[in-house]
Amino acid sequence: MKSGFFKDFGIPVTECEIEANFHPQFRVPYLFFRSPGNPLVGLDLTGASQLRQRLAHAGEMEQANEIDQHIEKAKRL
C-alpha cells in the first residue's frame, strides 16, 4: 500500500507492507508499516483510524478499506 497521507504519520511515502501486531513494549495492538530501506513505523489503533478516515475522505476507498481490515485484525489479537 502507498499513500501521500503516510507522510503525515511519519511513514515513508513508498510501497509498504502492513502488519497487525502488538507494540513490543506496551503490549497494545499496533499496525506496523514496513518498506525496504526504511525504518519500521508503528501506529496505534487511534492513529491508524485517523489515517483510514483521511484516506476515505480523500476518496481512496480501497486503501481505507485495507487499513480498516488491518485494524479489525489487530483488535482480534
Secondary structure, DSSP 8 states (H G I E B T S, - for coil): ---GGGGGGT--SS--EEEEEE-TTT--EEEEEE-TTS--EEEEHHHHHHHHHHHHHTT-HHHHHHHHHHHHHHHT-
